[in-house]
Structure formats: C-alpha cells, structure tokens
Amino acid sequence: MVNPQKNLSREALEKYGKFSYDAIVKQVTNGAGAMPSYKRLGDEKIANVAAYVLQQASRGW
C-alpha cells in the first residue's frame, strides 16, 4: 500500500532531510522504514535513481 503523504516532492524530501544526492543514495542503498534496500541495483543505477529523483523534485514533481 502506498502512503499518499509520503511522496517525492521537493517539500517532502526537504522535510525529511532527503533533498540531497547523498541522502537519496543512502535511502535507496540501505532502505528505511517500509522501503526495502535496493543494493542489488548496483552503484551506477542507484546514482541514476538519485539524480532522477532530484531532477524531478526540482521541477515540481
């Protein structure tokens, strides 16, 4: 089940201290709360995910 209050908007990422490349990489790599770890993606894909999330959040996702 998706929690609609947990989203990837810039405001939400800033609220939870996740609006940085390093914070997103850490979240994707290690997981937290209900989000599982995605280490299996490997460093390059995790870097791409972090860059994409920051780019989209900056555009008003």
Backbone torsions as a table, in degrees:
resi	resn	phi	psi	omega
1	MET	NA	135.1	179.9
2	VAL	-92.2	132.0	176.5
3	ASN	-87.4	112.9	-176.5
4	PRO	-63.9	-19.2	179.1
5	GLN	-80.1	-14.3	178.3
6	LYS	-103.5	102.7	-177.4
7	ASN	-132.4	-178.7	-175.5
8	LEU	-107.1	27.3	175.2
9	SER	-70.5	157.5	178.6
10	ARG	-57.7	-42.9	-179.1
11	GLU	-60.0	-43.9	179.7
12	ALA	-66.7	-43.5	179.4
13	LEU	-62.4	-41.7	178.4
14	GLU	-65.8	-41.3	-179.3
15	LYS	-57.3	-39.1	-176.8
16	TYR	-99.5	12.6	177.6
17	GLY	67.4	32.4	-176.8
18	LYS	-116.0	11.3	-178.1
19	PHE	-92.6	61.9	172.5
20	SER	-154.4	154.0	179.3
21	TYR	-56.8	-48.9	-177.2
22	ASP	-62.4	-40.2	-179.9
23	ALA	-65.7	-39.2	179.5
24	ILE	-70.0	-41.7	177.1
25	VAL	-58.9	-45.0	179.5
26	LYS	-61.5	-43.7	-179.8
27	GLN	-62.8	-46.8	-178.3
28	VAL	-67.9	-40.2	-177.9
29	THR	-68.7	-44.5	-172.4
30	ASN	-103.3	-17.2	-174.5
31	GLY	70.7	172.7	176.2
32	ALA	-175.9	144.8	-179.0
33	GLY	58.1	-128.4	-179.3
34	ALA	-80.4	-11.6	-178.8
35	MET	-84.1	124.2	178.3
36	PRO	-76.3	167.5	174.8
37	SER	-73.2	142.9	175.7
38	TYR	-120.7	37.3	178.1
39	LYS	-53.4	-33.0	-176.1
40	ARG	-61.5	-16.2	177.4
41	LEU	-68.5	-28.6	-177.5
42	GLY	88.1	161.9	-173.2
43	ASP	-60.1	-43.5	-176.7
44	GLU	-64.7	-45.9	-179.2
45	LYS	-69.2	-36.5	177.2
46	ILE	-64.1	-41.4	176.6
47	ALA	-60.6	-40.8	178.7
48	ASN	-65.3	-40.8	177.5
49	VAL	-61.5	-47.1	-179.1
50	ALA	-60.9	-45.4	179.4
51	ALA	-62.5	-41.8	179.9
52	TYR	-64.5	-45.9	-179.7
53	VAL	-60.5	-46.9	178.9
54	LEU	-61.6	-42.7	-179.8
55	GLN	-62.3	-47.2	-177.9
56	GLN	-68.7	-40.0	179.1
57	ALA	-63.5	-37.0	179.5
58	SER	-68.3	-24.0	-179.9
59	ARG	-91.5	1.6	178.5
60	GLY	92.3	30.2	-179.3
61	TRP	-38.8	NA	NA
